[in-house]
Amino acid sequence: MKFFSKARTWMKTRQTAQELANLSNETLADIGLTRFDIDNVARGLRTR
């Protein structure tokens, strides 16, 4: 079961990163992010 849980987490992380990557630089700036933040935000590593 651990494998499926990790796979599901990875898929959600990649989906979040892809959705953020599809945003324009201006939209990212409006929500306080840059392109360099995307992976950390997707993995839940960025805190405010």
mmCIF file of the C-alpha atoms, coordinates in Angstrom:
data_MODEL
# 
_entry.id   MODEL 
# 
loop_
_atom_site.group_PDB 
_atom_site.id 
_atom_site.type_symbol 
_atom_site.label_atom_id 
_atom_site.label_alt_id 
_atom_site.label_comp_id 
_atom_site.label_asym_id 
_atom_site.label_entity_id 
_atom_site.label_seq_id 
_atom_site.pdbx_PDB_ins_code 
_atom_site.Cartn_x 
_atom_site.Cartn_y 
_atom_site.Cartn_z 
_atom_site.occupancy 
_atom_site.B_iso_or_equiv 
_atom_site.pdbx_formal_charge 
_atom_site.auth_seq_id 
_atom_site.auth_comp_id 
_atom_site.auth_asym_id 
_atom_site.auth_atom_id 
_atom_site.pdbx_PDB_model_num 
ATOM 1  C CA . MET A 1 1  ? 0.000  0.000  0.000   1.00 0.00 ? 1  MET A CA 1 
ATOM 2  C CA . LYS A 1 2  ? 2.894  2.364  0.651   1.00 0.00 ? 2  LYS A CA 1 
ATOM 3  C CA . PHE A 1 3  ? 3.832  2.251  -3.020  1.00 0.00 ? 3  PHE A CA 1 
ATOM 4  C CA . PHE A 1 4  ? 0.370  3.366  -4.134  1.00 0.00 ? 4  PHE A CA 1 
ATOM 5  C CA . SER A 1 5  ? 0.300  6.152  -1.572  1.00 0.00 ? 5  SER A CA 1 
ATOM 6  C CA . LYS A 1 6  ? 3.654  7.465  -2.760  1.00 0.00 ? 6  LYS A CA 1 
ATOM 7  C CA . ALA A 1 7  ? 2.585  7.169  -6.397  1.00 0.00 ? 7  ALA A CA 1 
ATOM 8  C CA . ARG A 1 8  ? -0.618 9.097  -5.687  1.00 0.00 ? 8  ARG A CA 1 
ATOM 9  C CA . THR A 1 9  ? 1.326  11.821 -3.882  1.00 0.00 ? 9  THR A CA 1 
ATOM 10 C CA . TRP A 1 10 ? 3.779  12.083 -6.779  1.00 0.00 ? 10 TRP A CA 1 
ATOM 11 C CA . MET A 1 11 ? 0.922  12.367 -9.291  1.00 0.00 ? 11 MET A CA 1 
ATOM 12 C CA . LYS A 1 12 ? -0.758 15.142 -7.276  1.00 0.00 ? 12 LYS A CA 1 
ATOM 13 C CA . THR A 1 13 ? 2.565  16.968 -6.970  1.00 0.00 ? 13 THR A CA 1 
ATOM 14 C CA . ARG A 1 14 ? 3.171  16.805 -10.718 1.00 0.00 ? 14 ARG A CA 1 
ATOM 15 C CA . GLN A 1 15 ? -0.388 17.936 -11.455 1.00 0.00 ? 15 GLN A CA 1 
ATOM 16 C CA . THR A 1 16 ? -0.032 20.929 -9.144  1.00 0.00 ? 16 THR A CA 1 
ATOM 17 C CA . ALA A 1 17 ? 3.329  21.839 -10.677 1.00 0.00 ? 17 ALA A CA 1 
ATOM 18 C CA . GLN A 1 18 ? 1.880  21.594 -14.197 1.00 0.00 ? 18 GLN A CA 1 
ATOM 19 C CA . GLU A 1 19 ? -1.103 23.776 -13.323 1.00 0.00 ? 19 GLU A CA 1 
ATOM 20 C CA . LEU A 1 20 ? 1.163  26.418 -11.796 1.00 0.00 ? 20 LEU A CA 1 
ATOM 21 C CA . ALA A 1 21 ? 3.522  26.239 -14.775 1.00 0.00 ? 21 ALA A CA 1 
ATOM 22 C CA . ASN A 1 22 ? 0.595  26.993 -17.082 1.00 0.00 ? 22 ASN A CA 1 
ATOM 23 C CA . LEU A 1 23 ? -0.009 30.325 -15.334 1.00 0.00 ? 23 LEU A CA 1 
ATOM 24 C CA . SER A 1 24 ? 1.519  33.503 -16.716 1.00 0.00 ? 24 SER A CA 1 
ATOM 25 C CA . ASN A 1 25 ? 4.365  35.234 -14.895 1.00 0.00 ? 25 ASN A CA 1 
ATOM 26 C CA . GLU A 1 26 ? 1.970  38.068 -14.033 1.00 0.00 ? 26 GLU A CA 1 
ATOM 27 C CA . THR A 1 27 ? -0.559 35.683 -12.477 1.00 0.00 ? 27 THR A CA 1 
ATOM 28 C CA . LEU A 1 28 ? 2.162  33.952 -10.494 1.00 0.00 ? 28 LEU A CA 1 
ATOM 29 C CA . ALA A 1 29 ? 3.371  37.344 -9.253  1.00 0.00 ? 29 ALA A CA 1 
ATOM 30 C CA . ASP A 1 30 ? -0.190 38.220 -8.218  1.00 0.00 ? 30 ASP A CA 1 
ATOM 31 C CA . ILE A 1 31 ? -0.236 35.209 -5.904  1.00 0.00 ? 31 ILE A CA 1 
ATOM 32 C CA . GLY A 1 32 ? 3.284  35.898 -4.655  1.00 0.00 ? 32 GLY A CA 1 
ATOM 33 C CA . LEU A 1 33 ? 5.164  33.238 -6.620  1.00 0.00 ? 33 LEU A CA 1 
ATOM 34 C CA . THR A 1 34 ? 7.865  33.040 -9.249  1.00 0.00 ? 34 THR A CA 1 
ATOM 35 C CA . ARG A 1 35 ? 8.660  30.204 -11.644 1.00 0.00 ? 35 ARG A CA 1 
ATOM 36 C CA . PHE A 1 36 ? 11.454 29.172 -9.256  1.00 0.00 ? 36 PHE A CA 1 
ATOM 37 C CA . ASP A 1 37 ? 8.874  28.555 -6.492  1.00 0.00 ? 37 ASP A CA 1 
ATOM 38 C CA . ILE A 1 38 ? 6.714  26.124 -8.451  1.00 0.00 ? 38 ILE A CA 1 
ATOM 39 C CA . ASP A 1 39 ? 8.426  22.848 -7.504  1.00 0.00 ? 39 ASP A CA 1 
ATOM 40 C CA . ASN A 1 40 ? 8.666  23.760 -3.832  1.00 0.00 ? 40 ASN A CA 1 
ATOM 41 C CA . VAL A 1 41 ? 5.037  24.854 -3.698  1.00 0.00 ? 41 VAL A CA 1 
ATOM 42 C CA . ALA A 1 42 ? 3.917  21.678 -5.473  1.00 0.00 ? 42 ALA A CA 1 
ATOM 43 C CA . ARG A 1 43 ? 5.844  19.562 -2.969  1.00 0.00 ? 43 ARG A CA 1 
ATOM 44 C CA . GLY A 1 44 ? 4.515  21.586 -0.060  1.00 0.00 ? 44 GLY A CA 1 
ATOM 45 C CA . LEU A 1 45 ? 7.980  22.793 0.937   1.00 0.00 ? 45 LEU A CA 1 
ATOM 46 C CA . ARG A 1 46 ? 7.338  26.522 0.657   1.00 0.00 ? 46 ARG A CA 1 
ATOM 47 C CA . THR A 1 47 ? 5.901  28.194 3.703   1.00 0.00 ? 47 THR A CA 1 
ATOM 48 C CA . ARG A 1 48 ? 4.683  31.739 4.066   1.00 0.00 ? 48 ARG A CA 1 
# 
